[in-house]
Every structure is written in C-alpha cells, then in structure tokens.
C-alpha cells in the first residue's frame, strides 16, 4: 500500500496532509486542492473521497507521472488558470 494511504489515528496520511494544507491557506473558500495519484491507487483514493470532500474545497485530480518531475508537471497542468 502506498504511504499516502497508510492510516494514522484511523485516517489516511493523505487526509491529514490535505487538512493541514487547507488550514494553512488564507482563502480557504476559494482553495483548489489537486490530488495526484497513480491509476493503480484508484481504490485507495476512493476510500479517502468522503473525508476529502468534507474539506469544503474544490478538488481536482491528476494522474501521477513516470517520475517526480512528470508528476509535478501533471499537477501544475491541473491548476486553475488563475492560480
């Protein structure tokens, strides 16, 4: 299982990280959170969806790449045009 989906205090690390990012964002109501994941992780990500949706931010999803650089580019490409 990928680290992002391991549980800490009963919740996936991905959710803990997303909560911290949203809390650190000054304009929480206008925040877009981009989640990158590998296609093989679809079931793990689906298990996190209810908790991610509770963050009350716009969610976008992008596929990770073959390298960290490619994943970062995919995430940047998924950013809203006004980011």
C-alpha positions in Angstrom: 0.0 0.0 0.0 1.4 3.5 -0.9 2.4 5.7 2.1 -0.3 8.3 1.3 -3.0 5.8 2.2 -1.5 4.4 5.4 -3.6 5.2 8.4 -2.5 7.4 11.3 -5.0 7.6 14.1 -7.5 5.8 11.9 -7.3 8.2 8.9 -5.1 8.1 5.8 -2.0 10.3 5.7 -3.3 11.9 2.5 -6.3 13.3 4.5 -4.0 14.5 7.3 -1.8 16.3 4.8 -4.8 17.8 2.9 -6.3 19.2 6.1 -3.0 20.9 7.0 -2.7 22.4 3.6 -6.2 23.7 3.6 -5.8 25.1 7.1 -2.7 27.0 6.0 -4.4 28.6 3.1 -5.7 32.1 3.8 -8.6 32.0 1.3 -10.0 28.6 2.3 -13.3 29.1 0.5 -11.5 29.6 -2.8 -9.0 26.9 -2.4 -8.4 24.2 -5.1 -6.7 21.1 -3.9 -5.1 19.0 -6.6 -4.6 15.3 -5.7 -2.2 13.3 -7.8 -2.4 9.6 -7.8 -1.3 6.5 -9.7 -4.0 4.8 -11.7 -3.4 1.6 -9.6 -4.4 3.5 -6.5 -8.0 4.3 -7.5 -9.5 2.0 -4.9 -7.4 3.6 -2.1 -8.2 7.1 -3.3 -11.9 6.2 -3.4 -11.8 5.3 0.2 -10.5 8.8 1.0 -13.1 10.7 -1.0 -15.7 11.3 1.7 -13.1 12.8 4.0 -11.5 14.9 1.3 -14.9 16.2 0.3 -15.6 17.4 3.8 -12.7 19.9 3.5 -15.1 22.1 1.5 -12.5 23.0 -1.2 -12.6 22.5 -4.9 -11.0 19.1 -5.7 -9.1 18.3 -8.9 -7.4 15.1 -9.7 -4.5 14.3 -11.9 -2.5 11.2 -12.7 1.0 10.9 -11.4 3.8 10.6 -13.9 6.6 8.2 -14.5 8.9 10.4 -12.5 8.5 13.0 -9.7 9.2 15.7 -12.3 6.4 14.4 -14.6 4.0 14.1 -11.6 4.7 17.7 -10.6 4.1 18.9 -14.2 0.8 17.0 -14.3 -0.2 18.7 -11.0 0.8 22.1 -12.4 -1.2 21.4 -15.6 -4.2 20.7 -13.4 -4.1 24.0 -11.7 -6.8 26.5 -12.4 -5.8 29.2 -14.9 -6.0 31.9 -12.2 -3.6 30.1 -9.8 
